[in-house]
Amino acid sequence: MTHILLAVIYLAFISLGLPDSLLGAAWPSMYGELGVPVSRAGMVSMIICFGTIISSLQSSRLTSRFGPGRVTAASVAATAAALLGFSASRSFWQLCLWAVPYGLGAGSVDAALNHYVALHFKSRHMSWLHCMWGVGAFLGPSVMGTVLAGGYGWSMGYRAVGLAQTVLAAVLVISLPLWKMKPGNGKDRNETAAGQKNVREEKKSRGEEAAEEAGADRAPGLLALLRIPMARETVAMFFCYNALETTAGLWASSYLVLVHKVPAERAAALAGLFYLGITAGRAVSGFLTEWISDDGMIRLGTGILAAGFLILLCPGGGHSQAGLLLMGLGCAPIYPSVIHSTPSRFGAELSQAVIGVQMAGAYIGSSLMPPFFGFLADHLGASLYPYYLLVLLVVMALMHQRIIPGKHVQTSL
């Protein structure tokens, strides 16, 4: 039965990715019909991101009360309803209204699923599941593109993906009894117990009461969580990682066109190599985790990312495709490995709440930092692209160094 549940979770991760790239794929066809400027896509995106931040911060309370299965099913159903709402929208304000459940549905399920897998399954599944997210993120725009090419309009594209999400929500509802089982994963209950012990010893050595305060409540408050040793560093890591990944993907094509004078159509194809690298890298990472620890995978990804940035800095832009592919491969193991290591760092009782805050930090990073780079590019030039990403990578690596077991810097932030 565990294998059936795991298959359902794989489907759920595909459902997470399906709507993520739809707005960007459909917007060129949408904004003219809705009678708004092209820049209004940013407003819709911000509403969605704001919803994901709120629901991520509430994921611990929701999961503690209703369980991960119900939260996942309800969240996918909310996303399906929002997608169908998008398909029926005939004005921009209606689109903004449906963006609210769109975002609220995404945040809780992301945190709940990531925590459940991190707690009950081995690291390879975390990598492969995030690879499935990449499959969903690829399929969504592909469906939209096929529908648009057939002359059916963007509404039909949203309707098709919304119906697919509805089917996935129904599968999740049917699977609810499976979520009550305790998967025998070999993860390593010893790992989780060791994480709880490490947290207790860290608290004791630093004389801090925050973790006791948080641990006493199954749904600790945000400030209590942030006072737990290593919590702020992991949130900062997620902020930097998601800021890096989103900025890299969003601005890759513009960087190639504006700095290296690559033709626009070729630049669009080359930018896709970044996402190809992420998806393929996560498939491969699932095998590597059998021999390399979570921290080792994070270091490996950081090194590959740095190599990609260096290649991107080569004059002429002739090696850009290799640089973007390496950047994607470098990104691949970092997100799943940080998530998977959370229960062993913080213990099972705190990990759900910590992952919720991590998700919120990630969404804030992906919401704020790409527009900030756009502001810098307008005033200082798009050639800052690899340097901007490198700064985010360095900060992320420094935060990781502080949370590596045995190397935690005892400081009061």
ChimeraX attribute file (.defattr): number of C-alpha atoms within 10 A of each C-alpha:
attribute: neighborCount
match mode: 1-to-1
recipient: residues
	/A:1	10
	/A:2	14
	/A:3	9
	/A:4	11
	/A:5	18
	/A:6	18
	/A:7	13
	/A:8	17
	/A:9	22
	/A:10	20
	/A:11	19
	/A:12	27
	/A:13	25
	/A:14	25
	/A:15	27
	/A:16	26
	/A:17	22
	/A:18	26
	/A:19	24
	/A:20	18
	/A:21	17
	/A:22	24
	/A:23	18
	/A:24	15
	/A:25	18
	/A:26	19
	/A:27	16
	/A:28	13
	/A:29	14
	/A:30	20
	/A:31	17
	/A:32	11
	/A:33	13
	/A:34	14
	/A:35	10
	/A:36	13
	/A:37	9
	/A:38	12
	/A:39	10
	/A:40	13
	/A:41	18
	/A:42	13
	/A:43	12
	/A:44	20
	/A:45	17
	/A:46	18
	/A:47	20
	/A:48	24
	/A:49	25
	/A:50	21
	/A:51	23
	/A:52	29
	/A:53	25
	/A:54	18
	/A:55	25
	/A:56	32
	/A:57	24
	/A:58	22
	/A:59	28
	/A:60	28
	/A:61	19
	/A:62	18
	/A:63	24
	/A:64	15
	/A:65	13
	/A:66	11
	/A:67	17
	/A:68	25
	/A:69	23
	/A:70	21
	/A:71	24
	/A:72	27
	/A:73	23
	/A:74	19
	/A:75	25
	/A:76	28
	/A:77	24
	/A:78	23
	/A:79	27
	/A:80	28
	/A:81	21
	/A:82	24
	/A:83	29
	/A:84	23
	/A:85	22
	/A:86	26
	/A:87	21
	/A:88	16
	/A:89	17
	/A:90	14
	/A:91	14
	/A:92	18
	/A:93	12
	/A:94	13
	/A:95	19
	/A:96	20
	/A:97	16
	/A:98	24
	/A:99	26
	/A:100	20
	/A:101	23
	/A:102	28
	/A:103	26
	/A:104	25
	/A:105	29
	/A:106	27
	/A:107	28
	/A:108	33
	/A:109	29
	/A:110	23
	/A:111	31
	/A:112	27
	/A:113	22
	/A:114	25
	/A:115	25
	/A:116	21
	/A:117	21
	/A:118	28
	/A:119	27
	/A:120	20
	/A:121	18
	/A:122	18
	/A:123	27
	/A:124	20
	/A:125	23
	/A:126	26
	/A:127	28
	/A:128	23
	/A:129	27
	/A:130	26
	/A:131	27
	/A:132	25
	/A:133	23
	/A:134	23
	/A:135	20
	/A:136	23
	/A:137	23
	/A:138	21
	/A:139	19
	/A:140	24
	/A:141	22
	/A:142	17
	/A:143	19
	/A:144	26
	/A:145	18
	/A:146	12
	/A:147	18
	/A:148	18
	/A:149	10
	/A:150	9
	/A:151	10
	/A:152	12
	/A:153	17
	/A:154	24
	/A:155	22
	/A:156	19
	/A:157	25
	/A:158	27
	/A:159	20
	/A:160	19
	/A:161	24
	/A:162	25
	/A:163	15
	/A:164	14
	/A:165	26
	/A:166	22
	/A:167	15
	/A:168	21
	/A:169	24
	/A:170	14
	/A:171	15
	/A:172	26
	/A:173	16
	/A:174	11
	/A:175	18
	/A:176	17
	/A:177	12
	/A:178	17
	/A:179	18
	/A:180	11
	/A:181	11
	/A:182	9
	/A:183	18
	/A:184	11
	/A:185	13
	/A:186	11
	/A:187	17
	/A:188	15
	/A:189	17
	/A:190	11
	/A:191	18
	/A:192	24
	/A:193	17
	/A:194	17
	/A:195	21
	/A:196	21
	/A:197	16
	/A:198	17
	/A:199	22
	/A:200	17
	/A:201	12
	/A:202	18
	/A:203	17
	/A:204	12
	/A:205	10
	/A:206	12
	/A:207	9
	/A:208	15
	/A:209	14
	/A:210	17
	/A:211	22
	/A:212	14
	/A:213	15
	/A:214	22
	/A:215	17
	/A:216	12
	/A:217	11
	/A:218	15
	/A:219	22
	/A:220	19
	/A:221	16
	/A:222	15
	/A:223	10
	/A:224	16
	/A:225	22
	/A:226	21
	/A:227	18
	/A:228	23
	/A:229	25
	/A:230	23
	/A:231	21
	/A:232	20
	/A:233	21
	/A:234	25
	/A:235	23
	/A:236	20
	/A:237	27
	/A:238	29
	/A:239	26
	/A:240	26
	/A:241	25
	/A:242	24
	/A:243	24
	/A:244	24
	/A:245	22
	/A:246	17
	/A:247	24
	/A:248	23
	/A:249	18
	/A:250	16
	/A:251	18
	/A:252	23
	/A:253	21
	/A:254	18
	/A:255	23
	/A:256	26
	/A:257	18
	/A:258	14
	/A:259	16
	/A:260	16
	/A:261	13
	/A:262	20
	/A:263	12
	/A:264	14
	/A:265	10
	/A:266	12
	/A:267	20
	/A:268	16
	/A:269	12
	/A:270	20
	/A:271	23
	/A:272	17
	/A:273	23
	/A:274	25
	/A:275	24
	/A:276	18
	/A:277	20
	/A:278	24
	/A:279	26
	/A:280	18
	/A:281	23
	/A:282	30
	/A:283	21
	/A:284	18
	/A:285	27
	/A:286	21
	/A:287	15
	/A:288	16
	/A:289	20
	/A:290	11
	/A:291	9
	/A:292	14
	/A:293	14
	/A:294	20
	/A:295	19
	/A:296	15
	/A:297	23
	/A:298	22
	/A:299	18
	/A:300	17
	/A:301	25
	/A:302	23
	/A:303	17
	/A:304	20
	/A:305	25
	/A:306	20
	/A:307	16
	/A:308	24
	/A:309	20
	/A:310	14
	/A:311	21
	/A:312	23
	/A:313	16
	/A:314	12
	/A:315	11
	/A:316	13
	/A:317	18
	/A:318	13
	/A:319	14
	/A:320	25
	/A:321	21
	/A:322	17
	/A:323	25
	/A:324	27
	/A:325	25
	/A:326	27
	/A:327	30
	/A:328	29
	/A:329	29
	/A:330	27
	/A:331	29
	/A:332	32
	/A:333	31
	/A:334	26
	/A:335	21
	/A:336	27
	/A:337	24
	/A:338	22
	/A:339	25
	/A:340	28
	/A:341	21
	/A:342	26
	/A:343	28
	/A:344	24
	/A:345	26
	/A:346	27
	/A:347	24
	/A:348	21
	/A:349	17
	/A:350	25
	/A:351	26
	/A:352	29
	/A:353	30
	/A:354	30
	/A:355	30
	/A:356	30
	/A:357	28
	/A:358	28
	/A:359	28
	/A:360	28
	/A:361	26
	/A:362	24
	/A:363	25
	/A:364	21
	/A:365	23
	/A:366	22
	/A:367	23
	/A:368	15
	/A:369	20
	/A:370	21
	/A:371	15
	/A:372	12
	/A:373	20
	/A:374	17
	/A:375	13
	/A:376	15
	/A:377	16
	/A:378	10
	/A:379	9
	/A:380	11
	/A:381	15
	/A:382	22
	/A:383	15
	/A:384	15
	/A:385	24
	/A:386	19
	/A:387	13
	/A:388	17
	/A:389	21
	/A:390	17
	/A:391	13
	/A:392	19
	/A:393	21
	/A:394	14
	/A:395	16
	/A:396	22
	/A:397	18
	/A:398	13
	/A:399	22
	/A:400	21
	/A:401	17
	/A:402	16
	/A:403	19
	/A:404	13
	/A:405	10
	/A:406	8
	/A:407	10
	/A:408	16
	/A:409	13
	/A:410	12
	/A:411	7
	/A:412	7
	/A:413	7
